[in-house]
Amino acid sequence: MTSPVYITRTAAYMPFAPVGNDEMESVLGMVSERPSRARALVLRSNGITSRHYAIDRATGETAMSNAQLTAHAIRALGDPAGVEVLATGTSTPDQLLPNHAVMVHGELGWPRLEAVACAGICLSGIAALKHAWMSIATGSASKAVACASELVSPMMRGHRFEAEVQHKLQALEQRPELAFEKDFLRWMLSDGAAALMLQNAPGETLSLRIDWISLSSAAHELSTCMYAGADKEPGTDTLQGWLTFTPQQQQERSVFAIKQDVKLLNANIVRATLAEPLQALVKKHGLKAEDIDWFLPHISSMYFYEPVMQALADIGLPIPRERWFTNLTRKGNTGSAAPYIMLDELFQSGRIQPGHKVLMFIPESGRFSSGFVFMEAC
């Protein structure tokens, strides 16, 4: 027997003023004083027009840690009395050890509670949500906070790549930008945090009852696509972790930069993270397009908008475009925080009405994982 679980409050925190496309390189910095040749191409494709960085433009310095960024979002939820579980998700913790959740707990200064950190990339936030949801559903807690955050801008600063540029100077004379899979993500990712309050009873106003959360991985059939703290030998799919490199090699190969195999991404992301797992869920839960009032896809780029729509039609779940909601173009791709930030904006907008059913889709290109969350407003 499980108890119903409700999202009763949502909150988001976006650091500083939005950064427009023409300002990005001045905020992040150029590599070897050369403007990126990939930036314009990537921005045309992803459709993002503004995003946020936790960088103080007056000083050029990173203004807060990931734990502080996360705490800002959680505090915006309001009264924390009775919270028994804090579940966090992020791709970019401030340190290897200890885990992100206990650092956030320390920032908050709340009384003793269960603090759980979920690792990964975009799906880490939904994994945290699932832990919080299951804690309440099983009766081990009555109130929980799930949150997700990303602080990627420090990893995207131009100076992070200087050592690699100097090491590969001769090759870069013919191709002056960084290898595309590294430079590509500098213009895709940005900072932000959001949080959800979960309880075993609905709130006094609108709440979202979580009916089910499904997570799955396609790592059994696909190689690594997005990674950091590791590198691949040219022409291979073998991933080598940072501990196998000397400190000098770590700099010369930008081992800690976030990298993505764009060809592998484009060939597999829609099939492996949407079409195949969702087709199984359609059958399992009897999903019908006419029953879904809101579809919230976490897409990394507007480039994938039409392929996602086509995949939904192909599996028999043709959710009309007018029922989709995304704020990617205005809030940027904030990784694990993006689904939370998207849900918060829609929840706060007043557009969700009692009885509305909401389906969230969260893909992760790390090794092609996916998540789906199904909720009903009450």
Secondary structure, DSSP 8 states (H G I E B T S, - for coil): -----EEEEEEEE--SS-EEGGGHHHHH--BTTB--SSHHHHHHHH---EE--SEETTTTEE---HHHHHHHHHHTT---TT--EEEEEES--S-SSS-HHHHHHHHHT--S-EEEEE-SSTTHHHHHHHHHHHHHHTTS-SEEEEEEEE--HHHH-GGGGHHHHHHTHHHHHHS-S--HHHHHHHTTB--EEEEEEEESS--SS--EEEEEEEEEE-TTT----EESSEEE-TT---EEEGGGS-HHHHHHTTTTS-EE-HHHHHHHHHIIIIIHHHHHHHHHHT--GGG-SEEEE--S-GGGHHHHHHHHHHTT----GGGB---HHHH-B-GGGHHHHHHHHHHHHT---TT-EEEEEEEETTTTEEEEEEEEE-
